[in-house]
Amino acid sequence: MNTTLTQLEAFKSGDGAHCGLTDWYPDKEIALQEALNNKIDFTTGWYASKKEIASANITAVNDEISIEVSVSDDFDTIGCCCEQIPHTTDLELIRTAIYKIWDGARSNQKENQVYTGYVLFHWSDEIPEWHNDSRDRYPEKVKQCLDYYIVNTGGMWDILDSPPGDNYHWWGWSNDEETEGQTCREEGIPEDVAEKLADHATSLGKGLRIGDWEIEPWEED
């Protein structure tokens, strides 16, 4: 590959895109379109999304465009994917390729994942204050998220006392600072129910509801 590629000036600073990886900021989209139209060898360099934990790199050399996507999460779980497409000046084709490659990066991230997260819900007759005017929408009980339960699925992190990343400080119940995840601290939950829900999560089960208490994997949330 050409080692003297020109990095597009517009991509040298700031986030490259807003909500995703294909809604480029105006100056960057203009620069990308001009480079494609002129069919120069170039690279955007790695540019980030403002809203997503994701980045992309678009490199054009001769008649080929290489697109790389990298993703991460709160646990520093990396996922990467790269594919090549024929040279094009159509940004919609570039966008379509990025979406596909982004999916590939997410799949790779899932393969690298060393945790499974669960949400603890409580079903209550009491409507939260921010839903005071919503009784018609919630004629029965309201499902409220109270805590998270993080399961260590092994791998290289099996030797660590806490999950990777900076957002969760121990395995198990996130709100339990006193015993570092061993005890559910939510008011009103029976001890035996909390134990059953924790056992269910540890065995990587699907959603489980016991009375007004429920635990669900994040992916089903």
Helices and strands as residue ranges (DSSP letters): E 6-7, G 9-12, H 26-38, E 42-43, E 47-48, E 54-61, E 64-71, E 79-86, H 91-112, E 115-124, G 129-131, E 142-152, G 155-159, E 172-173, H 191-202, E 208-210, E 213-217, G 218-220
